[in-house]
Amino acid sequence: MSILKDKNILLGITAGIAAYKSASLVRLFIKAGANVKVVMTPASKDFITPLTLSTLSKNPVYSSFVDEDDDNEVWNNHVELGLWADYFVIAPATANTMAKMANGVCDNILLATYLSAKCPVYFAPAMDLDMYKHQSTKASFEKLTSYGNKMIPAGTGELASGLVGEGRMAEPEDIIDFVENDILSQLPFRGKQVLITAGPTYEAIDPVRFIGNHSSGKMGFEIARVAANLGAKVVLVSGPTHQKINHNSVNVIPVISAEEMYDEVHKYFKSSDIAILSAAVADYRPKFVADKKIKKKDTTFSIELEKTKDILKSLGDIKAHQFLVGFALETNNELEHAKEKLKSKNLDLIVLNSLKDKGAGFGVSTNKVTFITSSYDIIEHPLKSKAEVAEDLIQQILKQLHA
C-alpha cells in the first residue's frame, strides 16, 4: 500500500507542453489510493482539457475563481482548496509560474491556492534548455526551495524545441516516487522495526475445545496501522481474530496458543526497536491435552491447569536497546497493580484500562486508557475510539524516545 493512500493530493497544472503527462499523473495518484483534485492556470487548458482531468480525478477541475458556465457564478474558494490538500504538486511548473510563485504574484486561481496552502508543496519544472539554464530561472529555484517547497528535478532528454538537455519534466512515475520517498524520509519510524502482539490466545483442552478470552485484537491492529503509516516495518503477531490489515509494511504472523506467540515474539524481538504487547495472552493452559474429543459423562469435570510462559516479563529480562510497552487490564486497585507490573517486567510504558469503565475492554470499538511511564508519570485519557488510542500511544512513545 502506498503512503499516499487516502491522502488529499492537489495537482497544479501550468501552461507547458508537458501538461499532456498530467493525465497519467492523475491516474497514478488515484492508483496509489489518493484523492485528487486539479487546479489549472487558464492558459494550461490549451494543452490539456479540464474534461479529461475531471473524468480521471472524479472531481471538478478549477481554472478560474468562478464557474463561468454557471449562471449563478459559483465562487471557487482557493482557501478551501489549499486547506483541503495534504500535498500540493505543481507539474508541470513553467518558468512563468515559478517566477510568480517566487515573488508573490497572484493573478490566477492556481497562484492564489499556492499562497493559501498550508501543506508541503512540490514543483516539477518543465521548459526548454535555454530557459532552464537562465539565471532568473535558477533564482526562482533558489527562492522557492528557500520557502520550503520541494523541487522535483527535471530530467535530461529531447525537448519540445528539438534540443537535448535539461528541462524535461520528470516522468509521472518518477514524480510519484519522489513524493512518496520524500514523505517516507520524514516519517519518525522510518527504518524502525516495531513488534506488536494482538488478540487472544486459545489453549487447547482437546481437538475441539479451548480456553480463551473475548479479545477481538482490534487494539493491536490499530496500533500496527498507525506505526506502519509512520514509516515502521511492523511485525504483528496475532492470536485468532477476525481483524484484517492491508499494508505493505505490516507482516502478520498468525498464532493460536501462548506458546506459539512466545516463540514468534522471541524470534523477532532482538531485531526490533520497539515492542508493544497488547495481546490478551492466557495466563494458564491445560496441563494435559486430550488427543480425542472428551465425551460428556460425569456431572462435574475438572481440568488441571499450568502457567503459560510470561512473554512480557521474558522480554523485559533480555531487552537491551528496545522500548518495551505492556498492557494491563484491571478490575481493582488499577494504578497500584499497573505500577507493580511496570516495575516487575522492566517496561518503559504501560497502558492501563479498567473493565469498570463503560466502553473499555474487550469486544468494543472504544477504550479508556491511562499511560504510566517508567518514571511513574500518569497520563489519563478520556474515552476514545481504539484508532485514536493507537495514535495517542504512538505519540507517547515518540515523546519518551525523544525526551
Residue pairs with C-beta under 8 A, 6 or more apart in sequence:
1 33
1 246
1 247
1 248
1 249
2 32
2 33
2 34
2 180
3 180
3 183
3 184
3 187
3 229
4 29
4 32
4 33
4 34
4 87
4 176
4 179
4 180
4 183
5 32
5 33
5 34
6 33
6 34
6 35
7 33
7 34
7 35
7 86
7 87
8 34
8 35
8 37
8 84
8 85
8 86
8 87
9 29
9 34
9 35
9 36
9 37
9 85
9 86
9 87
9 89
10 36
10 37
10 38
10 39
10 81
10 82
10 84
10 85
10 87
10 88
10 89
10 113
10 117
10 119
11 22
11 25
11 26
11 29
11 36
11 37
11 38
11 39
11 57
11 89
11 90
11 91
12 38
12 39
12 40
12 88
12 89
12 90
12 91
12 93
12 110
12 113
12 114
13 19
13 22
13 38
13 39
13 40
13 41
13 44
13 48
13 53
13 90
13 91
13 92
13 110
14 40
14 41
14 43
14 44
14 90
14 92
14 93
14 94
14 96
14 97
14 110
15 41
15 43
15 44
15 46
15 47
15 94
15 96
15 97
16 44
16 47
16 92
16 94
16 126
16 127
16 169
17 47
17 126
17 160
18 91
18 92
18 126
18 168
18 169
19 44
19 47
19 48
19 92
20 47
20 48
21 91
21 92
21 169
21 171
21 172
22 38
22 48
22 53
22 91
22 92
23 48
23 52
23 53
23 56
24 172
25 89
25 91
25 172
25 175
25 176
26 36
26 38
26 53
26 56
26 57
27 56
28 172
28 173
28 176
29 36
29 176
30 36
30 56
30 57
30 58
32 176
32 180
35 59
36 56
36 57
36 58
36 59
37 57
37 59
37 60
37 61
37 62
37 81
37 84
37 85
38 50
38 53
38 54
38 57
38 59
38 61
38 62
39 61
39 62
39 63
39 78
39 81
39 109
39 110
39 113
40 50
40 53
40 61
40 62
40 63
40 110
41 63
41 97
41 108
41 110
41 111
42 63
42 64
42 108
44 63
45 63
50 61
50 63
53 61
54 60
54 61
62 76
62 81
62 109
62 113
63 109
64 76
64 108
64 109
65 75
65 76
65 78
65 109
65 112
66 73
66 74
66 75
66 76
67 73
67 74
67 76
76 109
78 109
78 112
78 113
78 116
79 116
81 113
81 116
82 88
82 113
82 114
82 115
82 116
82 117
82 118
82 119
83 116
83 117
83 118
85 117
85 119
86 119
87 119
87 120
87 121
87 122
87 179
87 183
88 113
88 114
88 117
88 119
88 120
88 121
88 122
89 121
89 122
89 123
89 124
89 175
89 179
90 97
90 101
90 110
90 114
90 121
90 122
90 123
90 124
91 122
91 123
91 124
91 126
91 152
91 169
91 170
91 175
92 124
92 125
92 126
92 169
93 101
93 123
93 124
93 125
93 126
94 126
94 127
95 125
95 127
95 131
95 132
95 134
95 136
95 137
95 140
97 110
97 111
98 123
98 125
98 137
98 140
98 141
98 144
99 105
99 136
99 137
99 140
100 106
100 107
100 111
101 111
101 114
101 123
101 140
101 144
101 149
102 139
102 140
102 143
102 144
102 147
103 143
104 115
105 111
106 112
106 115
114 121
120 148
120 150
120 182
121 148
121 149
121 150
122 149
122 150
122 151
122 152
122 175
122 178
122 179
122 182
123 144
123 149
123 150
123 151
123 152
124 151
124 152
124 154
124 169
124 170
124 175
125 132
125 137
125 141
125 151
125 152
125 154
125 167
125 169
126 154
126 167
126 168
126 169
127 137
127 167
128 159
128 160
128 161
128 163
128 167
129 159
129 161
129 163
129 164
129 165
129 166
129 167
130 163
131 137
131 167
132 154
132 165
132 166
132 167
133 166
141 151
144 151
145 151
150 178
150 182
152 170
152 174
152 175
152 178
152 179
153 170
154 166
154 167
154 168
154 169
154 170
155 166
155 168
155 169
155 170
155 171
155 174
156 164
156 165
156 166
156 168
157 164
157 168
158 164
158 168
159 165
159 167
159 168
170 178
184 190
184 231
187 229
187 230
187 231
188 230
188 231
188 398
189 227
189 230
189 231
189 232
190 231
190 232
191 231
192 231
192 232
192 233
192 273
192 274
193 232
193 233
193 234
193 235
193 268
193 271
193 272
193 273
193 274
194 224
194 227
194 232
194 233
194 234
194 235
194 272
194 273
194 274
194 275
194 276
195 234
195 235
195 237
195 265
195 268
195 269
195 272
195 274
195 275
195 276
196 220
196 223
196 224
196 227
196 234
196 235
196 236
196 237
196 275
196 276
196 277
196 278
197 220
197 236
197 237
197 238
197 239
197 261
197 265
197 276
197 277
197 278
197 279
197 281
197 311
198 217
198 219
198 220
198 221
198 223
198 224
198 236
198 237
198 238
198 239
198 241
198 243
198 278
198 279
199 215
199 216
199 217
199 220
199 238
199 239
199 240
199 241
199 243
199 279
199 280
200 212
200 213
200 214
200 215
200 217
200 239
200 240
200 241
200 279
200 280
200 281
200 282
201 212
201 239
201 255
201 256
201 257
201 258
201 260
201 261
201 279
201 280
201 281
201 282
201 308
202 210
202 211
202 212
202 239
202 240
202 256
202 257
202 282
203 210
203 211
203 212
203 257
203 258
203 282
203 284
203 285
203 286
203 308
204 210
204 257
204 285
204 286
204 289
205 211
205 286
205 289
205 290
205 294
205 303
206 289
206 290
206 291
206 292
206 293
206 294
207 290
207 291
207 292
207 293
208 293
209 293
209 294
211 282
211 284
211 285
211 286
212 240
212 282
213 280
213 282
213 362
214 362
214 363
215 239
215 241
215 279
215 280
215 362
215 363
216 241
216 242
216 243
216 362
216 363
217 238
217 239
217 241
217 242
217 243
217 279
218 243
218 365
218 386
219 278
219 327
219 367
219 386
219 389
219 390
220 236
220 238
220 243
220 276
220 278
220 279
221 236
221 238
221 241
221 243
221 244
221 245
222 386
222 387
222 389
222 390
223 276
223 278
223 390
223 393
223 394
224 234
224 236
224 245
224 247
224 250
225 245
225 247
225 250
225 387
225 390
226 387
226 390
226 391
226 393
226 394
227 234
227 274
227 276
227 394
228 234
228 247
228 249
228 250
229 247
230 394
231 249
232 249
232 274
233 249
233 251
234 247
234 249
234 250
234 251
235 251
235 253
235 268
235 272
236 245
236 250
236 251
236 252
236 253
237 253
237 255
237 261
237 264
237 265
237 268
237 279
238 252
238 253
238 254
238 255
238 279
239 254
239 255
239 256
239 261
239 279
239 280
239 281
240 254
240 256
245 252
253 264
255 261
255 264
257 282
257 285
258 281
258 282
258 285
258 308
258 309
258 311
259 285
259 308
259 309
261 279
261 281
261 311
262 308
262 309
262 311
262 314
265 275
265 277
265 311
265 315
266 314
266 315
269 275
269 315
269 318
269 319
269 322
272 322
273 321
273 322
273 323
274 322
274 323
274 324
274 325
274 397
275 315
275 319
275 322
275 323
275 324
275 325
276 325
276 393
276 397
277 311
277 312
277 315
277 324
277 325
277 326
277 327
278 327
278 351
279 311
280 329
280 362
281 308
281 311
282 308
283 307
283 308
284 305
284 306
284 307
284 308
285 305
285 306
285 308
286 303
286 304
286 305
286 306
287 304
287 305
287 306
288 304
294 301
310 345
312 324
312 326
312 345
312 347
313 344
313 345
313 346
315 322
315 324
316 324
316 345
316 346
316 347
317 346
319 346
323 348
323 349
323 397
323 400
323 401
324 345
324 346
324 347
324 348
324 349
325 347
325 348
325 349
325 350
325 351
325 393
325 397
326 341
326 342
326 345
326 347
326 349
326 350
326 351
327 350
327 351
327 352
327 353
328 334
328 337
328 338
328 341
328 350
328 351
328 352
328 353
329 353
329 354
329 355
329 361
330 337
330 338
330 352
330 353
330 354
330 355
331 354
331 355
331 356
334 352
334 354
334 356
334 370
335 352
335 370
335 372
335 378
338 350
338 352
338 370
338 372
339 350
339 372
339 376
341 347
341 350
342 349
342 350
342 372
342 374
342 376
347 374
348 373
348 374
348 400
349 371
349 372
349 373
349 374
349 396
349 397
349 400
350 371
350 372
351 369
351 370
351 371
351 393
352 369
352 370
352 371
352 372
353 360
353 361
353 367
353 368
353 369
353 370
354 360
354 361
354 368
355 361
357 368
357 383
358 383
359 366
359 367
359 368
359 383
360 366
360 367
360 368
360 369
360 383
361 367
365 385
365 386
366 383
366 384
366 385
366 386
367 383
367 384
367 385
367 386
367 389
368 381
368 382
368 383
368 384
369 381
369 389
369 392
369 393
370 378
370 379
370 380
370 381
371 377
371 378
371 379
371 381
371 392
371 393
371 396
372 378
372 379
373 379
373 400
374 400
379 396
381 389
381 392
384 392
